[in-house]
Amino acid sequence: MLDDLDRANAALGRAQRELFRLLVRAERTGCWFDEGARDLAHLIQIRYGLSFWKAKRWVQAARALERLPLLARALERGELSVDKVVELARFAREEDQERLVGWAKRVSVAEVRCRADLEVGRSRPEVRAAEIGRRLDWWWSEDGYRLGMRADLPAADGAVVVKAIERLAAKIPVLPDERDPCFAEARRADALVALARA
């Protein structure tokens, strides 16, 4: 049974690596423009239901893996999860790959992410400040007909919220006069209300 799980995990890694190769090719073509997206990360956010934060990280990792063959191989073999590879790709250098792959196999995704935050210039106090500084504000318009809302969350928590909203937005039936992509924000608002009602 464990051998079957290992094979399935390696197959996922190979598929993810192939997706990253294709993202690099897609970025060169500018194919997102015809789909009404701002950039490639926005396109895969829309097309595959990812948070924009995760989509952006995937595009960055896809670029980095082109110069990090050992890291790419660890993903293809199922030795490292896509989450660990995406975080490592933020700061790994070609000469550090072997050491980093070995280290990442022994630690959690959270530890790899924390190290990536530190390596790309965010100090531990800055990472902690992002967690402490979380907030959610809302206000009513003067006429009482509208509610404004603003959230400021650590990136990982924000990704959870965005994913939940986008997952619900994808399930809400599209009205005939709201098929245009410009209604995406309205659908997200509907999804937030549905999430609160649940």
TIBA-712473 format. One line per 5 residues: for each residue x, y, z of C-alpha. Coordinates in nm, 2 decimals. Each point is the difference from the previous one (the first is absolute). Layout:
<pts>
X:Y:Z ~ ... $
</pts>
This chain:
<pts>
0.00:0.00:0.00 ~ 0.28:0.25:0.09 ~ 0.17:-0.07:-0.33 ~ -0.32:0.09:-0.18 ~ -0.03:0.32:0.20 $
0.37:0.09:-0.08 ~ -0.06:-0.06:-0.37 ~ -0.31:0.21:0.00 ~ 0.19:0.28:0.18 ~ 0.28:-0.01:-0.25 $
-0.25:0.01:-0.28 ~ -0.15:0.32:0.16 ~ 0.35:0.15:0.01 ~ 0.07:-0.08:-0.36 ~ -0.34:0.15:-0.10 $
0.07:0.32:0.20 ~ 0.35:0.03:-0.15 ~ -0.15:-0.03:-0.35 ~ -0.26:0.27:0.09 ~ 0.29:0.23:0.11 $
0.18:-0.07:-0.33 ~ -0.32:0.10:-0.18 ~ -0.04:0.31:0.21 ~ 0.34:0.12:-0.11 ~ -0.09:-0.06:-0.37 $
-0.34:0.17:0.05 ~ 0.16:0.30:0.16 ~ 0.21:0.05:-0.32 ~ -0.31:0.00:-0.22 ~ -0.21:0.25:0.20 $
-0.30:-0.23:-0.04 ~ -0.17:0.15:0.30 ~ -0.07:0.33:-0.18 ~ -0.26:-0.15:-0.23 ~ -0.18:-0.15:0.30 $
-0.04:0.34:0.17 ~ 0.25:-0.07:0.28 ~ 0.25:0.25:0.13 ~ 0.29:-0.25:-0.01 ~ 0.08:-0.37:0.01 $
-0.06:-0.03:0.38 ~ -0.34:0.16:-0.05 ~ -0.09:-0.24:-0.28 ~ 0.09:-0.31:0.20 ~ -0.19:0.15:0.30 $
-0.31:0.02:-0.21 ~ 0.04:-0.32:-0.20 ~ 0.11:-0.23:0.28 ~ -0.16:0.15:0.31 ~ 0.32:0.09:0.18 $
0.04:0.30:0.23 ~ 0.19:0.28:-0.18 ~ 0.27:-0.03:0.27 ~ 0.05:-0.37:-0.09 ~ -0.02:0.06:-0.37 $
0.27:0.26:0.02 ~ 0.22:-0.23:0.20 ~ -0.05:-0.28:-0.26 ~ 0.10:0.23:-0.28 ~ 0.31:0.11:0.19 $
0.09:-0.36:0.08 ~ -0.05:-0.10:-0.36 ~ 0.26:0.26:-0.11 ~ 0.24:-0.10:0.27 ~ -0.01:-0.37:-0.07 $
0.14:0.07:-0.35 ~ 0.33:0.08:0.18 ~ -0.03:-0.25:0.29 ~ 0.01:-0.35:-0.15 ~ 0.06:-0.19:0.33 $
-0.30:0.17:0.16 ~ -0.21:-0.08:-0.31 ~ 0.12:-0.36:0.01 ~ -0.10:-0.03:0.37 ~ -0.35:0.12:-0.10 $
-0.02:-0.24:-0.29 ~ 0.10:-0.30:0.22 ~ -0.25:0.09:0.27 ~ 0.29:0.06:0.25 ~ -0.13:0.35:0.08 $
-0.36:0.12:-0.01 ~ -0.09:0.29:-0.23 ~ -0.05:0.22:0.30 ~ 0.36:-0.05:0.12 ~ 0.13:0.04:-0.35 $
-0.19:0.33:-0.05 ~ 0.14:0.14:0.32 ~ 0.36:-0.12:-0.08 ~ -0.02:0.15:-0.34 ~ -0.04:0.34:0.15 $
0.36:0.00:0.13 ~ 0.20:-0.30:-0.12 ~ 0.31:0.05:-0.20 ~ 0.14:-0.25:-0.25 ~ 0.30:-0.08:0.23 $
-0.22:-0.05:0.31 ~ -0.26:-0.24:-0.15 ~ 0.14:-0.33:0.12 ~ 0.03:0.12:0.36 ~ -0.34:0.17:0.00 $
-0.18:-0.31:-0.14 ~ 0.15:-0.22:0.27 ~ -0.10:0.26:0.27 ~ -0.35:0.04:-0.14 ~ -0.06:-0.37:0.02 $
0.04:0.01:0.37 ~ -0.20:0.30:0.09 ~ -0.36:0.12:-0.02 ~ -0.14:0.22:-0.28 ~ -0.05:0.28:0.27 $
0.37:-0.01:0.08 ~ 0.09:0.02:-0.37 ~ -0.24:0.30:-0.05 ~ 0.14:0.17:0.31 ~ 0.35:-0.04:-0.14 $
-0.11:0.13:-0.34 ~ -0.15:0.31:0.17 ~ 0.33:0.06:0.18 ~ 0.21:-0.06:-0.30 ~ -0.19:0.24:-0.23 $
0.04:0.28:0.25 ~ -0.28:-0.04:0.25 ~ 0.13:-0.02:0.36 ~ -0.16:-0.21:0.27 ~ -0.15:0.32:0.16 $
-0.15:0.10:-0.34 ~ -0.15:-0.34:-0.04 ~ -0.14:0.02:0.35 ~ -0.13:0.35:-0.06 ~ -0.20:-0.12:-0.30 $
-0.17:-0.25:0.24 ~ -0.06:0.25:0.28 ~ -0.11:0.27:-0.24 ~ -0.30:-0.20:-0.14 ~ -0.32:0.20:0.00 $
-0.35:0.01:-0.15 ~ -0.18:0.33:-0.03 ~ -0.34:0.09:-0.13 ~ -0.21:0.32:-0.03 ~ -0.35:0.09:-0.12 $
-0.06:0.27:-0.27 ~ -0.17:0.32:0.12 ~ -0.33:-0.11:-0.17 ~ 0.02:-0.34:0.17 ~ -0.03:-0.19:-0.33 $
0.35:-0.12:-0.04 ~ 0.26:-0.17:0.22 ~ 0.37:0.05:-0.07 ~ 0.25:-0.26:0.13 ~ 0.38:-0.03:0.02 $
0.21:-0.29:0.12 ~ 0.37:-0.01:0.07 ~ 0.12:-0.35:0.07 ~ 0.33:-0.19:-0.01 ~ 0.05:-0.15:-0.34 $
-0.06:-0.36:0.09 ~ -0.33:0.09:0.19 ~ -0.10:0.22:-0.29 ~ 0.05:-0.28:-0.24 ~ -0.24:-0.22:0.20 $
-0.26:0.27:-0.01 ~ 0.04:0.06:-0.37 ~ -0.01:-0.37:-0.08 ~ -0.33:-0.04:0.19 ~ -0.16:0.30:-0.17 $
0.12:-0.11:-0.35 ~ -0.12:-0.36:0.06 ~ -0.35:0.13:0.09 ~ 0.00:0.25:-0.28 ~ 0.07:-0.28:-0.25 $
-0.31:-0.18:0.12 ~ -0.24:0.29:-0.02 ~ -0.21:-0.01:-0.32 ~ 0.09:0.26:-0.25 ~ -0.29:0.23:-0.10 $
-0.04:0.04:-0.38 ~ 0.09:0.37:0.01 ~ 0.30:-0.06:0.22 ~ 0.22:-0.23:-0.21 ~ 0.26:0.27:-0.07 $
0.32:-0.04:0.21 ~ -0.06:0.35:0.14 ~ -0.26:-0.15:0.23 ~ 0.26:-0.21:0.18 ~ 0.02:0.25:0.29 $
-0.38:-0.01:0.04 ~ 0.01:-0.38:0.01 ~ 0.26:0.02:0.27 ~ -0.22:0.23:0.20 ~ -0.29:-0.25:-0.04 $
0.23:-0.28:0.11 ~ 0.10:0.20:0.32 ~ -0.36:0.04:0.09 ~ -0.07:-0.37:-0.06 ~ 0.30:-0.09:0.21 $
-0.12:0.22:0.29 ~ -0.35:-0.15:-0.03 ~ 0.14:-0.35:0.02 $
</pts>
